[in-house]
Amino acid sequence: MKERKIVIVNQAINYLTIGIANEFAKEYDEVALITGSVHVQGEELDDSIKISKVNKYTEKSLKHKFFNWMNALVRMYFLLLFKFRGYEILYITNPPMAYLLSFFLPQRFSVLMWDVYPDSLKIFGMSENHLFYRIWTKANRLLLKRAKRVFTIGQKISGLINNYVPKDKITIVPLWTTFTNEEIISKEANFFITENNLNDKFVVQYSGNIGVTHNVEVLLDIAELLIENEEIIFQIIGRGTRVEDIKRRISQKSLKNCQWLPFQSDEDFPYSLAAADLGVVILDDRTSQGSVPSKTYNLMKAGKPILYIASEDSELRDYAQKFQNGICLHASEVNEISSFIKDISGRKDLYQKLSINSTNASAFFVRENASLFVKSMC
């Protein structure tokens, strides 16, 4: 019987890729990773899994990221061509164009698309008529029909991918959270609340990357509208290319109800998340169908009501309607968002209802979902 061997390609590995790799390790004879870094959060990587290193992914300017990706792609190509020639390939889209290497490789391959490219390039102002956009679009249509499977994480994203490949090749696998039930922390046992003067405050929290795809400024507009409400505080936690712009605007507008904090360590992250009363998830209109921020599932697991700021055609709008664990409004609806925040901060019955619904929603996004990748490829 022929050995079953698979190599997973992802420049920056976190708990999601670790979960997928560990599931393959249960069924395949050999599992390998090509990556620049392995970030362990809870679940450890199986000892049998081989790791081949490329350059580490760094979150800087678009120009820097492009050259970083090109460096990684060259290394990935030669590893796949020589070291892993007899392996099946599973590409995870970091770099986003990694799967295009299979134009020049003989191995059978599948792709997991967390974000859809070139569609996501619209966030940088690239139009569908741009030469680079049109070339990538044509490449997708030629290459993806050769893929064994194309995986993604939601219905809306699946709809975008369907522009390039037939539906019967697409498999939707919901993601999962990094947290277990034991890691959910009560406010009473939370040092983060005391250290950051959050006692007796209703905390509206955005925690994550602050780059060109994250319209965090909308929270500052809302904070300005609610500046006289001393019970509500807006907490922005993160890193990215636009952090200094956010901090500057908070200072210039004298937004005393806004608090910026740096990205939290793995040890402190459960405490910072537990400090939130209302979690905020933001998607830019130009990429609303092509992405779902993973913070969504952490907020659900923690039982937090969620303020989704996204357009009507987003996966987030579907979540809000299906799970009834918050509200989804457009970034232009600042008055409506402000009214919702005031309402939920003053109504324990509404807060409790949305909190319970969020916890119930988390049952759809569990670690066991990782096994679906293996089942679909067997």
C-alpha positions as CSV (number, residue, x, y, z in Angstrom):
1,M,0.0,0.0,0.0
2,K,1.4,3.4,-1.0
3,E,2.4,5.7,1.8
4,R,0.2,8.7,2.4
5,K,2.2,11.8,2.8
6,I,1.1,15.5,3.0
7,V,3.0,18.8,3.4
8,I,1.1,21.8,4.7
9,V,2.3,25.2,3.4
10,N,1.6,28.2,5.6
11,Q,4.2,31.0,6.4
12,A,2.7,31.8,9.8
13,I,1.3,28.8,11.7
14,N,-1.1,29.3,14.7
15,Y,-3.5,27.0,16.6
16,L,-5.7,26.5,13.6
17,T,-3.0,25.0,11.4
18,I,-1.7,23.0,14.3
19,G,-5.1,21.5,14.8
20,I,-5.3,20.6,11.1
21,A,-1.8,19.1,11.0
22,N,-2.5,17.1,14.1
23,E,-5.6,15.6,12.5
24,F,-3.7,14.6,9.4
25,A,-1.0,13.0,11.6
26,K,-3.7,10.6,12.9
27,E,-4.4,9.3,9.4
28,Y,-1.4,9.9,7.2
29,D,2.0,8.1,7.3
30,E,3.9,11.4,7.1
31,V,2.9,15.0,7.8
32,A,5.2,18.0,7.2
33,L,5.0,21.7,7.5
34,I,6.7,24.5,5.5
35,T,6.5,27.6,7.6
36,G,8.3,30.7,8.9
37,S,7.0,30.4,12.4
38,V,4.9,28.1,14.7
39,H,2.9,30.0,17.3
40,V,1.6,27.5,19.9
41,Q,-1.6,28.6,21.7
42,G,-2.8,25.7,23.9
43,E,-2.6,22.7,21.5
44,E,0.9,21.4,20.9
45,L,2.1,20.2,17.5
46,D,2.4,16.4,17.3
47,D,6.1,15.3,17.7
48,S,6.0,13.3,14.5
49,I,5.3,16.3,12.2
50,K,8.4,17.5,10.4
51,I,9.1,21.3,10.1
52,S,11.0,23.0,7.2
53,K,11.6,26.7,7.8
54,V,11.4,29.6,5.4
55,N,11.6,33.3,6.3
56,K,9.3,34.5,9.1
57,Y,6.2,36.5,8.1
58,T,6.2,40.1,9.3
59,E,3.3,42.5,9.6
60,K,4.6,45.8,8.1
61,S,3.9,47.9,5.0
62,L,2.4,46.3,1.9
63,K,5.6,46.8,0.0
64,H,7.6,45.0,2.8
65,K,5.0,42.2,2.9
66,F,5.2,41.7,-0.8
67,F,9.0,41.2,-0.8
68,N,8.7,39.1,2.4
69,W,6.1,36.9,0.5
70,M,8.3,36.6,-2.6
71,N,11.3,35.5,-0.5
72,A,9.1,32.8,1.2
73,L,7.6,31.7,-2.2
74,V,11.1,31.0,-3.7
75,R,12.1,28.9,-0.7
76,M,8.7,27.1,-0.6
77,Y,9.0,26.3,-4.3
78,F,12.4,24.6,-4.0
79,L,11.3,22.7,-0.9
80,L,8.2,21.4,-2.7
81,L,10.1,20.6,-5.9
82,F,12.9,18.6,-4.3
83,K,12.4,17.7,-0.6
84,F,8.6,17.1,-0.7
85,R,8.2,15.9,-4.3
86,G,6.4,12.7,-3.2
87,Y,3.9,14.6,-0.9
88,E,0.4,15.8,-1.4
89,I,0.2,19.6,-0.7
90,L,-2.3,21.6,1.3
91,Y,-1.8,25.3,0.8
92,I,-3.1,27.7,3.4
93,T,-3.2,31.2,2.0
94,N,-0.2,32.9,3.6
95,P,1.4,33.9,1.4
96,P,-1.9,34.5,-0.4
97,M,-0.5,33.4,-3.8
98,A,1.3,30.3,-2.5
99,Y,-1.0,27.9,-4.3
100,L,0.0,29.4,-7.6
101,L,3.3,27.5,-7.2
102,S,1.4,24.4,-8.4
103,F,1.5,25.8,-11.9
104,F,5.1,24.6,-11.8
105,L,4.8,21.5,-9.6
106,P,3.7,18.0,-10.3
107,Q,2.1,17.1,-6.9
108,R,-1.6,16.8,-6.2
109,F,-2.8,19.8,-4.1
110,S,-5.6,21.3,-2.2
111,V,-6.1,24.9,-1.0
112,L,-7.6,26.4,2.2
113,M,-8.7,30.0,1.5
114,W,-9.2,32.1,4.6
115,D,-9.2,35.1,2.4
116,V,-9.9,35.3,-1.3
117,Y,-7.4,36.8,-3.7
118,P,-7.3,38.8,-5.9
119,D,-10.7,40.0,-4.6
120,S,-9.1,41.2,-1.3
121,L,-6.7,43.5,-3.2
122,K,-9.6,45.9,-3.6
123,I,-8.9,47.1,-0.1
124,F,-5.7,48.6,-1.5
125,G,-7.6,50.4,-4.2
126,M,-6.9,47.9,-7.0
127,S,-9.7,47.7,-9.5
128,E,-10.8,44.5,-11.3
129,N,-9.5,46.1,-14.5
130,H,-5.9,46.3,-13.2
131,L,-3.5,44.0,-15.2
132,F,-2.3,42.2,-12.0
133,Y,-5.9,41.6,-10.9
134,R,-6.9,40.2,-14.3
135,I,-3.8,37.9,-14.4
136,W,-4.5,36.5,-11.0
137,T,-8.2,36.0,-11.8
138,K,-7.3,34.0,-14.9
139,A,-4.7,32.0,-13.0
140,N,-7.3,31.0,-10.4
141,R,-9.7,29.8,-13.1
142,L,-7.0,27.7,-14.8
143,L,-5.4,26.3,-11.6
144,L,-8.1,25.8,-9.1
145,K,-10.0,23.4,-11.3
146,R,-6.9,21.1,-11.0
147,A,-7.1,21.2,-7.2
148,K,-8.3,18.1,-5.3
149,R,-10.3,20.3,-2.9
150,V,-10.7,24.0,-2.2
151,F,-11.6,24.6,1.4
152,T,-13.0,27.8,3.0
153,I,-14.7,28.9,6.1
154,G,-18.2,30.4,5.2
155,Q,-21.0,30.6,2.7
156,K,-20.2,34.2,1.5
157,I,-16.5,33.4,0.9
158,S,-17.6,30.2,-0.8
159,G,-19.7,32.3,-3.2
160,L,-16.6,34.4,-4.1
161,I,-14.5,31.2,-4.7
162,N,-17.3,29.9,-6.9
163,N,-16.4,32.5,-9.4
164,Y,-13.2,30.5,-10.0
165,V,-14.1,26.9,-9.4
166,P,-17.3,24.8,-9.4
167,K,-19.3,24.4,-6.2
168,D,-18.7,20.7,-6.0
169,K,-15.0,21.3,-5.4
170,I,-15.6,23.7,-2.5
171,T,-15.8,22.4,1.1
172,I,-16.9,24.7,3.9
173,V,-15.2,24.0,7.2
174,P,-16.1,26.4,10.1
175,L,-13.1,27.6,12.2
176,W,-12.8,27.2,15.9
177,T,-11.5,29.1,18.9
178,T,-8.2,28.8,20.8
179,F,-10.1,28.8,24.1
180,T,-11.4,25.9,26.2
181,N,-14.1,26.2,28.8
182,E,-11.5,26.2,31.6
183,E,-9.9,29.4,30.1
184,I,-13.1,31.6,30.4
185,I,-12.3,34.0,33.1
186,S,-14.9,35.8,35.3
187,K,-14.6,39.6,35.8
188,E,-14.2,39.2,39.5
189,A,-11.0,37.2,39.0
190,N,-9.6,39.4,36.3
191,F,-6.5,41.5,37.1
192,F,-6.7,43.2,33.7
193,I,-9.8,45.1,34.8
194,T,-8.2,46.6,37.9
195,E,-4.9,47.4,36.2
196,N,-6.6,49.3,33.4
197,N,-9.2,51.1,35.5
198,L,-12.2,49.3,34.0
199,N,-14.1,48.7,37.2
200,D,-17.8,49.8,36.9
201,K,-17.2,50.5,33.2
202,F,-19.0,49.1,30.2
203,V,-16.1,48.1,28.0
204,V,-16.6,48.2,24.2
205,Q,-13.5,46.4,22.9
206,Y,-11.7,46.1,19.6
207,S,-8.7,43.7,19.9
208,G,-6.7,42.7,16.8
209,N,-4.7,44.1,13.9
210,I,-5.0,47.7,13.0
211,G,-4.1,47.9,9.3
212,V,-5.6,49.2,6.1
213,T,-8.3,46.6,6.1
214,H,-9.5,47.5,9.6
215,N,-11.7,50.6,9.8
216,V,-11.0,51.2,13.5
217,E,-11.6,54.9,13.1
218,V,-15.4,54.3,13.1
219,L,-15.1,53.5,16.9
220,L,-13.5,56.9,17.5
221,D,-16.4,58.5,15.7
222,I,-18.8,56.6,18.0
223,A,-16.7,57.4,21.1
224,E,-17.0,61.1,20.2
225,L,-20.8,60.8,20.1
226,L,-20.8,59.1,23.5
227,I,-18.1,61.1,25.2
228,E,-20.5,62.4,27.9
229,N,-21.5,58.9,28.9
230,E,-18.9,58.2,31.7
231,E,-20.0,54.6,32.1
232,I,-18.9,53.5,28.6
233,I,-15.3,53.2,27.6
234,F,-13.9,52.2,24.2
235,Q,-10.8,50.0,24.4
236,I,-8.6,49.5,21.3
237,I,-6.0,46.8,21.6
238,G,-3.7,46.0,18.8
239,R,-0.8,46.4,16.4
240,G,-0.4,47.3,12.8
241,T,0.6,50.0,10.4
242,R,-2.1,52.5,11.5
243,V,-1.7,52.3,15.3
244,E,0.1,55.7,15.4
245,D,-2.8,57.3,13.5
246,I,-5.3,56.0,15.9
247,K,-3.4,57.1,19.0
248,R,-2.9,60.6,17.4
249,R,-6.6,61.0,16.7
250,I,-7.5,59.9,20.3
251,S,-5.1,62.6,21.6
252,Q,-6.2,65.3,19.1
253,K,-9.9,64.8,19.8
254,S,-9.3,64.5,23.6
255,L,-11.3,61.3,23.7
256,K,-11.2,60.6,27.4
257,N,-13.5,57.6,26.9
258,C,-10.9,55.9,24.6
259,Q,-8.1,53.7,25.8
260,W,-5.4,52.3,23.5
261,L,-3.3,49.3,24.6
262,P,-0.6,47.3,22.8
263,F,-1.2,43.8,21.5
264,Q,-1.5,41.4,24.5
265,S,0.7,38.4,25.2
266,D,-0.7,34.9,25.0
267,E,-0.7,34.7,28.8
268,D,-2.7,38.0,29.2
269,F,-5.0,37.7,26.2
270,P,-7.7,35.6,27.9
271,Y,-7.9,38.3,30.6
272,S,-8.1,41.2,28.1
273,L,-10.9,39.3,26.2
274,A,-12.7,38.6,29.5
275,A,-12.7,42.3,30.3
276,A,-14.9,43.2,27.3
277,D,-18.6,43.7,27.7
278,L,-19.2,44.2,24.0
279,G,-16.7,42.8,21.4
280,V,-16.3,44.6,18.1
281,V,-15.5,42.9,14.8
282,I,-14.9,45.1,11.8
283,L,-14.8,44.4,8.1
284,D,-14.1,46.9,5.3
285,D,-16.8,47.0,2.6
286,R,-14.3,46.1,-0.1
287,T,-13.5,42.8,1.4
288,S,-16.7,42.0,3.4
289,Q,-17.5,38.8,1.5
290,G,-13.9,37.5,1.4
291,S,-13.0,37.2,5.1
292,V,-14.1,36.4,8.6
293,P,-11.9,37.7,11.5
294,S,-11.0,34.8,13.8
295,K,-11.6,37.0,16.8
296,T,-15.3,36.4,16.1
297,Y,-15.1,32.8,17.4
298,N,-13.1,33.8,20.5
299,L,-15.8,36.3,21.4
300,M,-18.5,33.7,21.0
301,K,-16.7,31.2,23.1
302,A,-16.3,33.9,25.9
303,G,-20.0,34.6,25.7
304,K,-19.6,38.2,24.6
305,P,-22.3,40.1,22.7
306,I,-20.8,41.2,19.4
307,L,-21.1,44.5,17.5
308,Y,-20.4,43.5,13.9
309,I,-19.5,46.5,11.7
310,A,-19.8,45.3,8.1
311,S,-21.9,45.5,5.0
312,E,-25.1,43.6,4.3
313,D,-23.4,41.1,2.0
314,S,-20.9,39.9,4.6
315,E,-20.7,36.6,6.5
316,L,-20.9,38.7,9.7
317,R,-24.3,40.0,8.8
318,D,-25.4,36.3,8.4
319,Y,-23.9,35.5,11.8
320,A,-25.8,38.3,13.5
321,Q,-29.1,37.2,11.9
322,K,-28.5,33.4,12.4
323,F,-27.2,33.5,16.0
324,Q,-28.9,36.6,17.3
325,N,-25.8,37.3,19.4
326,G,-25.4,41.0,18.5
327,I,-26.1,43.4,15.7
328,C,-24.5,44.1,12.4
329,L,-24.5,47.7,11.1
330,H,-22.6,49.5,8.4
331,A,-19.8,51.8,9.4
332,S,-21.8,54.8,8.1
333,E,-24.5,54.1,10.7
334,V,-22.7,55.7,13.6
335,N,-25.9,57.0,15.2
336,E,-27.5,53.6,15.1
337,I,-24.4,52.0,16.5
338,S,-24.3,54.6,19.3
339,S,-27.9,53.9,20.2
340,F,-27.3,50.1,20.3
341,I,-24.3,50.6,22.6
342,K,-26.3,52.8,25.0
343,D,-29.1,50.4,24.9
344,I,-27.1,47.2,25.7
345,S,-25.0,49.0,28.4
346,G,-28.2,49.9,30.3
347,R,-30.3,46.8,29.8
348,K,-29.2,43.7,31.7
349,D,-31.9,41.6,30.1
350,L,-30.7,42.4,26.6
351,Y,-27.1,41.8,27.5
352,Q,-27.8,38.5,29.1
353,K,-29.9,37.3,26.1
354,L,-27.1,38.2,23.6
355,S,-24.5,36.7,25.8
356,I,-26.3,33.3,26.0
357,N,-26.8,33.4,22.3
358,S,-23.1,34.0,21.7
359,T,-22.2,31.0,23.9
360,N,-24.7,28.8,22.0
361,A,-23.2,30.0,18.7
362,S,-19.8,28.8,19.7
363,A,-21.0,25.2,19.6
364,F,-20.8,25.4,15.8
365,F,-17.1,26.5,15.9
366,V,-15.3,23.7,17.7
367,R,-11.8,22.0,17.5
368,E,-13.5,18.9,16.1
369,N,-14.1,20.7,12.8
370,A,-10.4,20.2,12.0
371,S,-11.1,16.5,11.2
372,L,-13.3,17.6,8.3
373,F,-10.3,18.5,6.3
374,V,-8.9,15.0,6.6
375,K,-12.3,13.4,5.8
376,S,-12.7,15.5,2.7
377,M,-9.3,14.6,1.3
378,C,-9.5,10.8,2.0
